[in-house]
Amino acid sequence: MGDPFPTAVYMLCFLASSACAWLLARSYGRSGARLLLWSSLCFVLLAANNLVLVIDMLVLPGLDLRLGRLLLSLAAASVLLFGFVWDLEKD
């Protein structure tokens, strides 16, 4: 099986980003602040990125999913940047 530390780190990163997404979405539901919506969507995409990383490194190590991970990271940053610009234009 190998060293358990990379597995633990990958899983903790996935769990942390999922928890952040859930907490931000819950806060958005309570307050309605749009920046919380964009932040939660960003963290959903980052959690998906971490899930693809777990699949890439641990489940299917022979398959290269680097492009998918990079696209998910780009989408996460783009969503957050779009949210910042959108909220800036609304005020």
C-alpha positions as CSV (number, residue, x, y, z in Angstrom):
1,M,0.0,0.0,0.0
2,G,2.8,2.4,0.7
3,D,3.0,5.5,2.9
4,P,-0.3,6.4,4.5
5,F,0.5,10.1,4.9
6,P,-0.2,11.2,1.3
7,T,-3.6,9.4,1.5
8,A,-4.4,11.2,4.8
9,V,-3.4,14.6,3.4
10,Y,-5.5,14.1,0.2
11,M,-8.5,13.0,2.2
12,L,-8.1,15.8,4.7
13,C,-7.9,18.4,1.9
14,F,-11.1,17.0,0.3
15,L,-12.9,17.0,3.7
16,A,-11.7,20.6,4.6
17,S,-12.8,22.1,1.2
18,S,-16.1,20.2,1.4
19,A,-16.7,21.5,4.9
20,C,-15.9,25.1,3.8
21,A,-18.3,24.8,0.9
22,W,-21.0,23.5,3.2
23,L,-20.5,26.2,5.8
24,L,-20.4,29.0,3.2
25,A,-23.5,27.7,1.6
26,R,-25.3,27.5,4.9
27,S,-24.2,31.1,5.7
28,Y,-25.4,32.2,2.3
29,G,-28.8,30.6,3.0
30,R,-29.1,32.5,6.3
31,S,-27.8,35.9,5.2
32,G,-28.3,36.1,1.5
33,A,-24.9,37.8,0.9
34,R,-23.9,37.1,-2.7
35,L,-20.2,36.9,-1.9
36,L,-20.9,33.9,0.2
37,L,-22.7,32.2,-2.7
38,W,-19.7,32.8,-5.0
39,S,-17.3,31.6,-2.3
40,S,-19.3,28.5,-1.7
41,L,-19.4,27.7,-5.4
42,C,-15.6,28.2,-5.5
43,F,-15.1,25.7,-2.7
44,V,-17.5,23.2,-4.3
45,L,-15.3,23.2,-7.3
46,L,-12.2,23.0,-5.1
47,A,-13.7,20.0,-3.3
48,A,-14.4,18.4,-6.7
49,N,-10.7,19.2,-7.6
50,N,-9.6,17.4,-4.5
51,L,-11.9,14.5,-5.2
52,V,-10.4,14.1,-8.7
53,L,-6.9,14.3,-7.0
54,V,-7.8,11.4,-4.7
55,I,-9.1,9.4,-7.7
56,D,-6.0,10.3,-9.7
57,M,-3.4,9.5,-7.1
58,L,-5.0,6.7,-5.1
59,V,-7.8,5.0,-7.0
60,L,-6.6,5.1,-10.6
61,P,-2.8,5.9,-10.4
62,G,-2.2,4.8,-14.0
63,L,-4.7,7.3,-15.4
64,D,-3.6,10.9,-15.8
65,L,-6.3,13.3,-14.7
66,R,-4.1,16.4,-14.5
67,L,-6.0,18.3,-17.1
68,G,-9.3,17.7,-15.3
69,R,-7.8,18.9,-12.1
70,L,-6.4,22.0,-13.7
71,L,-9.7,22.8,-15.4
72,L,-11.5,22.5,-12.1
73,S,-9.0,24.8,-10.4
74,L,-9.4,27.3,-13.2
75,A,-13.2,27.1,-12.9
76,A,-13.0,27.6,-9.1
77,A,-10.8,30.7,-9.5
78,S,-12.9,32.0,-12.3
79,V,-16.2,31.6,-10.4
80,L,-14.7,33.6,-7.4
81,L,-13.3,36.2,-9.7
82,F,-16.6,36.6,-11.5
83,G,-18.4,36.9,-8.2
84,F,-16.0,39.7,-7.1
85,V,-16.5,41.6,-10.3
86,W,-20.3,41.0,-10.4
87,D,-20.7,42.3,-6.8
88,L,-18.5,45.2,-7.5
89,E,-20.7,46.2,-10.5
90,K,-23.9,45.8,-8.5
91,D,-22.8,48.3,-5.8
